[in-house]
């Protein structure tokens, strides 16, 4: 019989297992036989101790995969048969050392929007009643069965898993099964299409690590081997102990866990540390320039100074302490400060965009009071208060979100990293709106004015600098979001390179490309300083535009 059904794997050990499984199935399905779930669980469960499923030996992977597939399908069919033959028992369940089974008998006429939940050990299955109602009639009741296997995951994990089996867009590293294998079956033994997905809640065998990704997979037997596939399944929610999977079909399911993030590489580490060190040097030079160069002191340079201070402290802390994860409390504090400082940097960038917008708008409405009151009433309280408020709320909502097992940064669990990315994306969108409106106003003024055109052109140049600054800061975190798929490593290098050159870019744009700053540098290098003029000369900054531009 074994050779008639299978053309491969015809060893006596394999044939013995297949014949035993078939005999059990025929016994369960014999007509006019009253059976119970216990009669299903015990004989089929004892087959899990068969030598064909144990580690070692000379059996091939094909033999093991065939044996596992036939066993899974046989248990499902036997459980459905028992449920359909005992309509007076709407719900039946049994738990043995090998498996747990729960079945439910359903009349099609009573089917509505109800969601049935079946349990097996620590796993559950939720199925919509009307998901299968179309395939049943009042004269053709149906049953649902849920089976949770106690040891089958260890058999499949140690015997059948290899990287070639993973049917995913990107390979996982150090992957392993991290849940029990569960099976779901619906109907009266015939294949049945589902109109709504079925949800499985699977408990992790081991607590999920921060850097691991959980994938919902189903068992698929293809010619020559069995494999775990992801098609038709997705993860709805996951935490350290459980994952909820949603699948548009029924089969046998499990959780596959492994590392999909970018591997730590020595060249990437070198790029990060060298780039950040250079960026710190440039930020320090920019800070000293804004503090010591009196001829350019105004609201605009004050905003640049605060931005540089925040980025300097954030980069310095990141460079020296981001991997200090030995103490969970210390790591959480470091992550909190990094969250605050990087968010403060984007907040000051938002204030730069707002100040530039107010100044250019004043050129149009001939009202300079908005920009003059800007620094006193708004700048410092908002620049340092808003990020503090965001961090305080985030820490109150999820205090465990600060610090991971590898880095002192925000956890990815429960989407906590969006407490940073959310405000950053909002600031980028608002600033883009400010700059578009600013350029529109400047275009109108340049086309209608003959006097002071140079002043407006300098303001337009400053606007372009601010826009470039927005993109260089926003681009960093945008690249971080795209570290997925086959281009993950390329995006990781771009992310680190752009991030580590932020300070150099700011120093280039706001210092080296500023004519007055270059003149100050020349005086300092010559060791002499010219007396300050009684009338302040123009510098391409937004505050001088607000105070020196003629009203036309």
C-alpha positions in Angstrom: 0.0 0.0 0.0 2.8 2.4 0.9 4.5 2.0 -2.5 1.2 2.4 -4.3 0.7 5.8 -2.7 4.2 7.1 -2.7 6.9 6.6 -5.3 9.7 7.6 -3.0 10.8 6.9 0.6 9.9 3.2 0.5 12.0 2.1 3.4 10.3 -0.3 5.8 10.4 2.3 8.6 8.7 4.9 6.5 6.1 2.4 5.1 5.3 1.2 8.6 4.6 4.8 9.8 2.4 5.6 6.8 0.4 2.3 7.2 -0.1 2.9 10.9 -1.4 6.4 10.2 -3.7 5.1 7.5 -5.1 2.3 9.7 -5.8 4.8 12.5 -7.6 7.1 10.0 -9.7 4.3 8.5 -10.7 3.2 12.0 -11.8 6.7 12.9 -13.8 7.1 9.7 -15.4 3.7 9.7 -19.2 4.0 9.3 -21.5 3.7 12.3 -18.6 3.9 14.7 -19.0 6.1 17.7 -15.7 7.7 18.5 -14.4 10.4 20.8 -11.6 12.9 20.5 -9.6 11.0 23.0 -9.6 8.0 20.5 -8.2 10.5 18.0 -5.5 12.1 20.2 -4.0 9.1 21.8 -3.2 6.8 18.8 -2.2 9.6 16.5 -0.2 11.2 19.3 1.8 8.0 19.9 2.9 8.2 16.3 4.9 11.4 17.1 7.3 9.1 19.0 7.9 7.1 15.8 11.5 6.7 14.8 10.8 8.2 11.4 10.2 11.6 13.2 13.1 11.3 15.7 16.4 13.0 15.1 19.2 11.1 13.5 18.9 8.0 11.4 19.1 7.4 7.7 15.7 8.8 6.7 15.6 11.5 4.2 14.0 14.9 4.6 11.4 13.9 2.0 10.4 10.9 4.2 10.1 13.1 7.3 8.1 15.8 5.4 5.8 13.2 3.9 5.2 11.6 7.2 4.5 14.9 9.0 2.1 16.1 6.2 0.1 12.8 6.2 -0.1 12.8 10.0 -1.3 16.5 10.1 -4.0 15.9 7.5 -5.1 12.6 9.1 -5.6 14.2 12.5 -7.6 17.1 11.0 -9.9 14.7 9.1 -10.4 12.4 12.1 -11.3 15.4 14.4 -13.9 16.8 12.0 -15.4 13.3 11.6 -15.8 12.9 15.3 -17.4 16.4 15.6 -19.9 15.7 12.8 -20.9 12.3 14.2 -21.8 13.8 17.6 -24.2 16.7 16.8 -25.6 16.6 20.4 -22.1 17.7 21.6 -21.7 21.2 20.2 -18.2 21.5 21.7 -15.7 18.8 22.4 -12.1 19.0 23.6 -9.3 16.8 24.8 -5.7 17.4 26.0 -3.0 14.7 26.1 0.8 14.9 26.4 1.1 15.0 22.6 -1.7 17.4 21.5 -4.8 19.3 22.4 -8.0 19.2 20.2 -11.1 21.3 20.4 -14.0 20.9 17.9 -17.3 22.8 17.4 -20.4 21.6 15.6 -22.3 24.3 13.7 -25.7 24.3 11.9 -25.6 26.5 8.9 -29.0 27.9 9.7 -27.8 29.3 12.9 -24.8 31.0 11.4 -24.5 34.8 11.6 -21.8 37.3 12.4 -20.6 35.4 15.4 -16.9 34.7 15.8 -16.0 31.3 17.3 -12.9 31.0 19.4 -11.4 27.6 19.9 -8.5 26.9 22.3 -5.8 24.3 22.4 -3.2 24.5 25.2 -2.0 28.2 25.1 -3.0 28.9 21.5 -6.4 30.1 20.1 -8.1 30.2 16.7 -10.8 32.8 15.9 -13.1 32.0 12.9 -16.1 33.9 11.5 -19.2 31.8 11.3 -20.3 33.3 8.1 -16.8 32.9 6.6 -17.8 29.3 5.6 -21.6 29.5 5.7 -21.8 29.9 1.9 -20.3 26.5 1.4 -22.8 24.8 3.8 -26.6 24.3 3.8 -29.1 23.5 6.5 -28.9 19.9 5.4 -25.2 19.9 5.4 -23.9 21.1 8.8 -20.2 21.7 9.3 -17.6 21.5 12.0 -14.5 23.3 12.9 -11.4 21.7 14.6 -8.4 23.3 16.2 -5.3 21.2 17.1 -2.2 22.3 19.0 0.8 19.9 19.0 3.0 19.8 22.0 6.3 18.5 20.4 5.9 18.7 16.6 7.7 22.1 16.4 10.9 20.5 17.7 10.7 17.7 15.2 10.3 20.1 12.2 12.7 22.7 13.6 15.6 20.3 14.0 15.0 18.1 11.0 13.5 20.1 8.2 14.4 23.8 8.5 17.1 25.2 6.2 17.5 28.5 4.5 16.4 27.2 1.2 13.0 26.4 2.6 12.1 30.0 3.4 9.8 31.4 0.8 10.3 35.0 1.7 11.5 38.1 -0.1 14.5 38.4 2.3 16.2 35.6 4.1 16.2 35.4 7.9 19.4 34.8 9.9 19.5 32.4 12.9 15.9 31.5 12.3 14.0 29.0 14.3 10.4 27.9 15.1 9.3 29.7 18.2 5.8 28.4 18.8 3.8 25.2 18.8 2.6 23.9 15.5 -1.2 24.3 15.3 -3.7 23.1 12.7 -7.2 24.4 11.8 -9.8 22.6 9.7 -13.3 23.6 8.8 -16.2 21.8 7.0 -17.2 18.2 6.5 -13.9 17.0 5.1 -14.2 18.7 1.8 -12.0 21.7 0.7 -13.7 24.9 1.6 -12.9 28.5 0.6 -12.9 31.2 3.2 -14.5 34.6 2.7 -12.9 36.1 5.8 -9.4 35.4 7.3 -8.9 33.2 10.4 -6.8 34.6 13.2 -4.4 32.5 15.3 -2.9 33.7 18.6 0.4 31.8 19.2 2.4 31.9 22.3 6.2 32.2 21.9 8.3 29.3 23.2 11.0 31.8 24.1 10.5 35.5 24.7 10.9 37.5 21.5 14.1 39.6 21.4 14.1 43.2 20.3 16.1 42.5 17.1 14.1 39.5 16.1 11.2 39.5 13.6 8.2 37.2 13.9 6.7 35.7 10.8 3.5 33.7 10.5 4.1 30.7 8.2 2.1 27.7 7.1 3.2 24.2 6.3 3.2 23.4 2.6 4.1 20.1 1.1 5.4 20.4 -2.5 6.9 17.6 -4.6 10.1 16.4 -3.0 9.9 18.2 0.3 7.9 20.1 2.9 8.4 23.8 3.5 7.3 26.8 5.5 5.6 29.5 3.4 4.3 32.9 4.2 1.9 33.4 1.3 -1.6 34.1 2.6 -0.5 34.8 6.2 0.5 38.0 8.0 1.3 39.1 11.5 -1.4 41.4 12.9 0.2 42.1 16.3 3.2 40.9 18.2 4.9 41.4 21.6 7.5 39.6 23.6 5.2 36.6 24.5 2.5 36.3 21.8 1.8 36.9 18.1 -1.5 37.2 16.4 -1.5 35.7 12.8 -4.1 36.2 10.2 -4.4 33.7 7.3 -6.8 33.5 4.4 -6.7 29.7 4.3 -6.5 26.8 6.7 -3.5 24.5 7.1 -0.9 24.0 9.8 0.8 27.1 11.2 3.7 28.2 13.4 5.9 31.2 14.1 9.3 31.6 12.5 11.6 34.0 14.2 15.0 35.3 13.2 17.1 38.3 12.4 16.3 40.4 9.4 18.0 43.6 10.3 21.3 44.8 8.8 24.2 42.8 10.2 26.8 44.6 12.2 29.7 45.2 9.8 33.1 46.7 10.6 33.1 49.1 7.5 29.7 50.4 8.6 31.0 51.0 12.1 34.1 52.8 10.8 31.9 55.0 8.6 29.7 55.9 11.5 32.5 56.8 14.0 34.7 58.7 11.5 31.7 60.6 10.1 30.3 61.5 13.5 33.8 62.6 14.8 34.2 64.9 11.8 30.6 66.2 12.2 31.3 67.0 15.9 34.3 69.0 14.9 32.3 71.0 12.3 29.5 71.6 14.8 31.9 72.9 17.4 33.4 75.3 14.8 29.9 76.4 13.9 29.0 77.0 17.6 32.2 79.0 18.2 31.5 81.1 15.0 27.9 81.9 16.1 29.1 82.9 19.6 32.2 84.9 18.7 31.3 86.5 15.4 29.5 89.7 16.5 28.8 91.1 13.1 26.3 88.3 12.3 24.5 88.1 15.6 20.7 88.2 15.1 17.7 86.0 15.6 18.6 83.8 12.7 22.1 83.0 14.0 20.6 82.4 17.4 18.4 79.7 15.9 21.4 78.2 14.1 23.3 78.2 17.4 20.6 76.3 19.3 20.3 73.7 16.4 24.0 73.1 16.4 24.1 72.8 20.2 21.4 70.1 20.2 23.0 68.2 17.4 26.4 68.4 18.9 25.2 67.0 22.3 23.1 64.3 20.6 26.0 63.2 18.3 28.4 63.2 21.2 26.1 61.1 23.4 25.4 58.8 20.5 29.1 58.3 19.8 30.0 57.6 23.4 27.1 55.9 25.0 24.6 54.4 22.5 25.9 50.8 23.0 26.1 51.0 26.9 23.3 48.4 27.4 24.7 46.7 30.5 22.5 48.6 32.9 18.9 48.8 31.8 18.2 52.0 33.8 21.3 53.8 32.5 20.5 52.7 28.9 16.9 54.0 29.3 18.1 57.4 30.5 20.6 57.6 27.6 17.8 56.7 25.1 15.6 59.4 26.7 18.2 62.1 26.3 18.9 61.1 22.7 15.2 61.2 22.0 15.0 64.7 23.5 18.1 66.1 21.8 17.4 64.9 18.3 13.8 66.0 18.6 14.9 69.4 19.9 17.2 69.7 16.8 14.2 69.3 14.6 12.1 71.7 16.7 14.7 74.4 16.3 14.8 73.7 12.5 11.0 74.2 12.6 11.5 77.5 14.3 14.0 78.5 11.6 11.4 77.8 9.0 8.7 79.7 10.9 11.0 82.8 11.5 11.9 82.9 7.8 8.2 82.7 6.8 7.2 85.5 9.2 10.1 87.7 8.0 9.2 87.3 4.3 5.5 87.7 4.9 6.3 91.0 6.6 7.8 92.2 3.4 4.4 91.7 1.8 2.2 93.2 4.5 4.6 95.9 5.6 4.5 94.9 9.3 7.7 94.0 11.1 6.3 93.4 14.6 5.9 89.6 14.2 9.6 88.9 13.6 10.7 91.4 16.3 8.5 89.7 18.9 9.5 86.2 17.7 12.6 85.7 20.0 11.1 87.1 23.2 7.7 85.3 23.3 8.2 82.1 21.4 11.6 80.8 20.6 13.2 79.3 23.8 10.1 78.1 25.6 8.9 76.2 22.5 12.3 75.1 21.3 13.1 73.3 24.5 9.7 72.8 25.9 8.0 70.9 23.1 10.5 68.1 22.9 10.5 67.8 26.7 6.7 67.4 26.6 6.8 64.7 23.9 9.5 62.8 25.9 7.5 63.1 29.1 4.3 61.8 27.5 6.2 59.0 25.8 7.9 57.9 29.0 4.6 58.0 30.9 2.7 55.9 28.3 5.5 53.3 27.7 8.4 53.6 30.1 9.8 50.3 28.9 10.1 51.7 25.4 13.5 53.3 26.1 16.5 51.1 25.5 16.9 47.8 23.7 19.1 44.8 24.1 21.7 46.2 21.6 21.3 50.0 21.6 20.2 52.7 23.9 17.5 54.0 21.6 13.7 53.7 21.1 12.1 50.2 21.1 10.3 49.1 18.0 7.7 47.3 20.1 4.2 48.6 19.8 5.4 51.2 17.3 7.1 53.2 20.1 9.7 54.7 17.7 6.9 56.8 16.1 7.0 58.9 19.2 10.1 60.3 17.5 9.3 59.8 13.8 5.8 61.2 14.2 6.8 64.7 15.3 9.8 64.7 12.9 7.5 63.9 9.9 5.1 66.5 11.0 7.8 69.1 11.3 9.2 68.3 7.9 5.8 68.6 6.2 5.1 71.9 8.0 8.5 73.4 7.1 8.0 72.3 3.5 4.7 74.3 3.5 6.5 77.3 5.0 9.2 77.2 2.3 6.9 76.8 -0.6 4.9 79.8 0.6 8.1 81.8 1.2 9.4 81.1 -2.3 6.0 82.1 -3.8 6.1 85.5 -1.9 9.7 86.1 -3.0 8.9 85.3 -6.6 6.1 87.9 -6.5 8.3 90.6 -4.9 11.3 90.0 -7.2 9.0 90.4 -10.2 7.5 93.7 -9.0 10.3 95.6 -7.3 13.2 97.5 -8.8 14.7 98.8 -5.5 16.5 96.6 -3.0 16.4 93.7 -5.3 19.7 92.5 -4.0 18.3 92.3 -0.5 15.5 90.1 -1.6 17.8 87.9 -3.6 19.9 87.4 -0.5 16.8 86.4 1.4 15.9 84.0 -1.4 19.4 82.5 -1.1 18.9 82.1 2.6 15.6 80.4 1.9 17.3 77.9 -0.4 19.8 77.2 2.3 17.1 76.6 4.9 15.4 74.2 2.4 18.6 72.4 1.9 19.1 72.1 5.6 15.6 70.6 6.0 16.3 68.0 3.4 19.7 67.0 4.8 18.2 66.5 8.3 14.9 65.0 7.1 16.7 62.8 4.6 18.6 61.1 7.4 15.6 59.6 9.1 13.7 59.0 5.9 16.5 56.8 4.7 16.2 54.9 8.0 12.6 54.1 7.2 13.6 52.5 3.9 16.0 49.9 5.3 14.0 47.0 4.0 14.2 44.5 1.3 17.2 43.8 -1.0 18.4 47.4 -0.7 18.7 47.3 3.1 22.5 47.4 3.2 22.7 50.2 0.7 20.2 52.2 2.7 22.1 51.5 5.9 25.3 53.0 4.4 23.5 56.0 3.0 21.7 56.5 6.4 25.0 56.5 8.3 26.9 58.6 5.8 24.2 61.3 5.6 23.6 61.3 9.4 27.3 61.6 10.2 27.8 64.6 7.8 25.0 66.7 9.2 27.4 68.9 11.2 29.7 69.3 8.2 26.8 70.4 6.0 25.6 73.0 8.5 29.1 74.4 8.9 29.4 74.7 5.2 26.1 76.3 4.5 25.8 78.8 7.4 29.5 79.6 8.0 31.8 78.9 5.0 29.2 80.2 2.4 28.5 83.3 4.5 30.5 86.3 3.2 30.7 88.1 6.5 31.8 85.0 8.3 34.5 84.4 5.8 35.7 88.0 6.3 35.8 87.4 10.1 37.8 84.3 9.5 40.3 86.3 7.4 40.6 88.9 10.2 41.2 86.2 12.8 43.8 84.5 10.7 45.6 87.9 10.2 45.4 88.5 13.9 43.7 91.9 13.5 40.2 93.1 13.8 38.8 96.1 12.0 36.6 98.6 14.0 32.9 97.9 13.7 31.1 100.2 11.3 28.5 102.6 12.7 25.9 101.3 10.2 25.4 97.6 10.2 26.1 96.0 6.8 23.8 93.5 5.3 24.2 89.8 6.0 22.1 87.2 4.3 20.0 86.5 7.4 16.3 86.8 8.0 16.6 89.3 10.9 18.4 92.0 8.8 15.8 91.6 6.1 13.2 92.5 8.7 15.0 95.6 9.9 16.8 97.0 7.0 14.6 96.4 3.9 13.0 99.5 2.5 9.2 99.7 2.3 8.2 100.1 -1.3 
